[in-house]
Amino acid sequence: MAQKRVAAIQDISCFGKCSLTVALPLLSAAGIETAVIPTAVLSTHTGGFTGNTFRDLSADIVPIARHWKKENITADAVYTGYLCSKEQIYLALEAAKLISRKDTLLITDPAMADNGRLYRGIDKEFPEYMLKLCAAADIITPNVTEAALMLGLGYKEPPYTEEYINTLLEGLYTKTHSKIVLTGVSFENRKIGASVFDGGNKAYVFAEKLDALYHGTGDVFTSSFIAALLNDRSLKAAAQIAANFTAGCIRSTMENCTEERCGVSFESQIPNLIKYLEL
Ligand code: PXL
């Protein structure tokens, strides 16, 4: 089988395990070549640290993609995650178009908020713009906060009602026509997971809910989800693998660090990802 290639368009946070420092190791471990278009270099991510450095690489995003196109470099999937500005949303979409074949999947994680709040430095209009990128994507992986913000709806604390989750899924589908993997879905205290909606059927996947919050959990989920999807799993099966893997990572983080800003200790769990993928 030909090796698959993902092009990941995200920042490098030098410390704190999120975006490319999560996507690269997880996708590589799953046998997927991971080409990168770094959007910025930050000394740390913006959650729980202050005074981080920020080197904006916006001016390089499209030229990198243009060079790849000239060299006939394409990808099986383009994976966009955290983007640093509204302008970067347009640039990421332009880059994605340049390197896409007809069968290339655009997978967008609208990473911009969690627990009811936008990340530090992201302005109120940002979700409106992110919705446009989501509408161009084949698959989107918002969490509940991001879904609510893109729809202009109020955020609710878990546990959720099925009615609230359906409102988010159907609202987003109407506005994007993308397949949706909504993360952070919890109907009871002991389980958390994702709901998957392809415009026709809705399905749910759950794993153990642990009493801890860590930065970059969404990146671990989406990266392991893409790892499974490109290893020929269905949307639902890939979401289940991502939910199980993410729960395992959170459990292992709780043994190492109790600070949210540390990020997720996914390293020790990589053998489990490989096991789930039967590689
Ligand atoms: O995964 C989210 C993320 C990625 N990159 C940077 C961030 C955040 C969340 O705050 O600050 C730079």
Boltz pocket constraint, residues with backbone or C-beta under 6 A from the ligand:
constraints:
  - pocket:
      binder: B
      contacts: [[A, 11], [A, 13], [A, 18], [A, 19], [A, 42], [A, 44], [A, 45], [A, 46], [A, 47], [A, 82], [A, 111], [A, 119], [A, 120], [A, 216], [A, 218], [A, 219]]
      max_distance: 6.0
